[in-house]
Amino acid sequence: MAFTVYKKGLGVYSRYAVAGLFGVASLFAAYSLYGALLNLPEFFENAKIPLVGVKLTWGLVCSTVLFLVCSFFICVFTTGFEVGIDGIDRKSKKAVEFFIETQGELQKVSWPTKNELIGSTVVVIIFLLLMSLYIFGVDWVVSTVMESVGVL
């Protein structure tokens, strides 16, 4: 087991982004599990978490365990830590390689300038307005014809 970051310094921003997004997702999953298990009894009779004073319930314990397990896997798959299990180690290194390649490809992208972005946005908005006027006109003509025929 080696607790060193695999290819340290490469793909840092994509690793941070993935870790943050999966962290938020695991937080929502833990909260949803807590809500689903809210009506379960207390873990121990009158047990409370020190300093906070919150009752220790099965829902709280299970959601905390889920969040910690998800956090462990997020950490392993975004840093490339070796955990001693060959399959997980290979997959985590593949994931890190993917993040490094993703950041490398995004650095090659030719991003538009401010003027190009504004021009493209104006073209899209004008096109949408013209299309909405066209659809409104066609709808009005068809509904007028249908009313004159007596269908509507």
C-alpha positions in Angstrom: 0.0 0.0 0.0 1.3 3.4 -1.0 -0.4 6.5 0.2 1.0 8.7 -2.6 -0.9 10.6 -5.2 -0.6 8.9 -8.6 0.9 11.2 -11.1 0.8 14.2 -8.7 0.3 17.6 -10.3 -1.3 16.2 -13.5 -5.0 16.6 -14.2 -5.5 18.5 -10.9 -8.5 20.6 -11.9 -10.4 17.7 -13.4 -9.7 15.6 -10.3 -11.0 18.4 -8.1 -14.1 18.8 -10.3 -14.9 15.1 -10.2 -14.3 14.8 -6.5 -16.4 17.8 -5.8 -19.3 16.6 -7.9 -19.3 13.1 -6.6 -18.9 14.5 -3.1 -22.1 16.5 -3.5 -23.9 13.4 -5.0 -22.8 11.2 -2.1 -24.0 13.9 0.3 -27.4 13.9 -1.4 -27.5 10.1 -1.3 -26.7 10.1 2.4 -29.4 12.7 3.1 -31.9 10.7 1.1 -31.0 7.5 3.0 -31.4 9.4 6.3 -34.8 10.6 5.2 -35.9 7.1 4.2 -34.7 5.6 7.5 -35.9 8.5 9.7 -38.6 6.5 11.5 -36.2 3.7 12.7 -35.6 3.5 16.4 -32.7 5.0 18.2 -29.3 3.3 18.0 -29.1 3.0 21.8 -31.6 4.2 24.4 -31.3 8.0 24.8 -27.9 8.0 23.0 -26.9 11.5 21.8 -24.0 12.8 19.8 -21.7 14.8 22.1 -21.4 18.6 21.6 -24.3 18.6 19.2 -27.0 16.9 21.2 -28.6 15.1 18.2 -30.2 11.7 18.9 -28.2 8.8 17.5 -30.6 6.9 15.3 -30.1 4.1 12.8 -30.9 6.4 9.9 -28.1 8.8 11.1 -25.6 5.9 11.5 -26.4 4.3 8.1 -26.3 7.6 6.2 -23.0 8.5 7.9 -21.5 5.1 7.0 -22.7 5.5 3.4 -21.2 9.0 3.2 -17.8 7.7 4.6 -17.7 4.8 2.2 -18.5 7.0 -0.8 -15.9 9.5 0.4 -13.3 6.7 0.6 -13.9 5.6 -2.9 -14.0 9.1 -4.2 -10.6 9.7 -2.6 -9.2 6.5 -4.0 -10.4 7.0 -7.6 -9.4 10.7 -7.8 -6.0 10.4 -6.2 -4.9 6.9 -7.3 -4.0 5.7 -3.8 -3.2 2.0 -3.7 -5.4 0.1 -1.3 -3.9 -3.3 -1.8 -6.7 -4.8 -3.9 -5.4 -5.3 -7.4 -8.7 -4.7 -9.2 -9.4 -1.4 -7.4 -5.8 -0.2 -7.8 -5.9 -0.8 -11.6 -9.3 0.9 -12.0 -8.3 3.9 -9.9 -5.2 4.4 -12.0 -7.3 4.2 -15.2 -9.7 6.8 -13.7 -6.7 9.1 -12.9 -5.3 8.6 -16.4 -8.8 9.6 -17.8 -8.9 12.7 -15.7 -5.4 13.7 -16.9 -6.3 13.1 -20.5 -9.5 15.1 -20.1 -7.8 18.1 -18.7 -5.1 17.8 -21.5 -7.8 17.8 -24.2 -9.7 20.7 -22.6 -6.5 22.8 -22.7 -6.4 22.2 -26.5 -9.9 23.6 -27.0 -10.1 26.9 -28.9 -12.4 28.9 -26.7 -14.4 31.8 -28.3 -13.5 35.4 -27.6 -15.9 37.7 -25.9 -17.0 39.3 -29.2 -17.5 35.9 -30.9 -19.6 34.7 -27.9 -21.8 37.8 -27.9 -22.2 37.6 -31.7 -23.2 34.0 -31.6 -25.6 34.6 -28.7 -27.3 37.5 -30.6 -27.7 35.2 -33.7 -29.3 32.5 -31.6 -31.7 34.9 -29.9 -32.8 36.5 -33.3 -33.3 33.0 -34.8 -35.4 31.9 -31.9 -37.6 35.0 -32.2 -38.1 34.5 -35.9 -38.9 30.9 -35.4 -41.4 31.7 -32.7 -43.1 34.3 -34.9 -43.2 31.8 -37.8 -44.8 29.1 -35.6 -47.2 31.6 -34.2 -48.2 32.6 -37.7 -48.7 29.1 -38.9 -50.7 28.2 -35.8 -52.9 31.3 -36.3 -53.5 30.5 -40.0 -54.3 26.8 -39.3 -56.6 27.6 -36.4 -58.4 30.3 -38.5 -59.0 27.8 -41.3 -60.2 25.2 -38.9 -62.6 27.6 -37.3 -64.0 28.7 -40.6 -64.5 25.1 -41.6 -66.2 24.4 -38.3 -63.8 21.8 -36.9 -62.8 24.0 -33.9 
